[in-house]
């Protein structure tokens, strides 16, 4: 197996496994404290887009990894829908619109356009998750293990995409990796006793 193949295999394994800690924590405790609704809405669109991207490239490991991610994301959204007392599933429409946009750009323009399109909303969603960690009194619903795995996954994909010059994955992995450091850093800070540093909003939408 080539070095590129090794990193592709590692990337597939890590991407499949990275949301397992969050998935297990939700099933075990049902705790959603600290989870950001916008982040998970963006991520459902991202997962669908990456599944289609993997199919177009003929890369089974991308498809399998993101099917597993989509299952974990759907589970998170189901618990958030329950706990935040959201009355309609129309709140998911932006995620599906985002997925359609990604698929269209990927097929009509190519991987570079896909990478540019996917990275900004994902990075923004991750930033919102970090803000949630800086604001909420309780953040026990956010799995540390999931964000450690997220960062490791982005590092692996950054190496893989650099070795094989796959521009879409390269852009996404480098930017998402930097933002994952920010989110993980704040989750660890809260675990180690740092209190919220932002005032909660009067009427929370996320």
N, C-alpha and C positions, 0 to 999 in steps of 0.2 A: 504494500500500500504506500502511495506517495505521501509526502508531507501535507499536501493539499487535502488528500483523502483522509488523513488522520484528523485534521482540524474540522473537516466536514462532518466526520463521524462524531467527534466531540461536541461540535456545535449542535448537531441533531439531538444528541443525548441531553445536553444541558438545556436546550430550548424546550425539549419535552418535559424536563424535570423542574424547570425553574419556578413554575407556579404551583407545583405539588404541595409545598409547605403551606401556602395560602389556602389552597383547596382543602387540605386536611384540617387546617385550623378552623375553617368555616364549618366543615361538617362536624367537627368535634365540639366546638363551643358556640357556633352561631354568632360569634362576636364580630360586629362590623365597625366598632369604634375606631375612628381615625381614617377609615377608607373614604376615598374621594370618588363620588359618582361620575364626574366628567372624565376622570382618568380611565375608568372601566368602560365607559361608553366609547371613548376613542379607541380603546384596546380591542373591542369586539370588531370594529371596522378594520383595524390593523391586522388582526388575525385572519379575517376573511381575505383581505388583500394579499397577505403573504402566502396563504394557501394557493390562491390563483397564480401568484408569481412563481411559486415552486412548481406548479403544474406546467406553466409556460416554459420554464427552464428545464423541465424534466428532472428536477432534483427532489427525489422522494423524501429525503431527510427534512427539507424545508416544509413539505406538505404535512408530514407526520407530526413534526414539532408544533406546527401551528394549529393542527386539529386538537392536539392535547391542550394547547394554550386556550383555544376557543372554549373548550369544555370548562376549564378553570374559570375563565372570564364570565361565562354564562352563569356558573354557580355563584360567583361573587355578586353579579347583578341581581340574581334572584333573591339573595339575602338582603341586599341593599333596598330592593323594591319593597320587601316586607318591613324592614326596620325604619325606613324613611317615609313609610306610608304613602308611597307614590301610587296614584289611582289609575294611571293609564300607561300602557306600553308604548305610546307615541314618543316618549322621551328617548327611545332607542333609535328613532329615525335618523338623527345626525350620524350615528355610527354606521348605519347601513348606506347612507348617502356617501360617506367617506370611503367605504369599501368599494362602492361603484366607481367613484372617481379614481381610486388607485388602480383598479382593474382596467379602466378605460385608458389611462395614461400609460400603463405598462404595455398594453397591447398596441396602442397607436404610436407612442413615442419611443418607449424603451425603458431599460433598467435605470438609466440616469434620472429620467423624469420621475420614475417610481420612487427612487431614493429621496429625491428632493421633496416630493409630495408627502411621503410617509413621515419624514423626520420632524417637520415643524409641529404638526398636531400631536404626535407622540411625545415630543419633548415638552410641549405645552401641558399636556395631560400629566406628565410626570412632575413637572414643576408645580401644578395644582395639588398633586398628592403631597409634595413636600410642604407646601403652604398649609395644607390640612394638618400635617404633623406639627407645624409651628403654632397652630391656632387652637386645636382641640384640647380639652382638659384630659380626655382619655384617648389613648391611641393603641390600646391592646389588641385591636382587631387587625392591625397591620403586621404581617409576618416578617420578622427580621430575616429568617432563612430564605424567604422568597426574594428579597432584595439583594442578599448576598449572591444568590443564584443568578439573578438578573444581571448583576454586574459581571460575574464570571462569564455568563453567556455572551454579553456584548464584547468582552475582550476576545473571546474565542472567535466570534464572527468577524471582528475587526482584523484579526490575523489572517483568517481564511480569505476574506475579500481582498486583502492587500496582496496575498500570495497569488491569487488568480485574477486580480484586477477586475472584480465584479463591482461596478461603481454603485449600484443601487444599495447593496448590502453594506458597502464600505461607508457611505455617507450616513446611513441609519445607525450602524454600529458605533461609530466614533462619537456622534452627537449624543446618542442614547446612553452610551457608557459614561460620559461626563455628567449627564443629568442624574443617572442612577447613583453616582457617588454622592451627589447632593441629597437625594432622598434617603439613601442608606445612612448617611452621616447624621441626618436629623432624627431618624428612627432610633439609632444607637444613642444619640444625645438624650432623647426622651426616656429611653430604657435606663440610662445612667443618672436620671434624676433632674435633668434640665426641664424646667416647666415651660408652658406655652409662652411664646414671646409676642404673639399677635392677638389682638382682641377678637373674639368671635363676632361674626356678623349677626345682625338683629334677626334676620330671617334666612336661615341657611338653605341654599338650593342644592348643596352638594354634601 
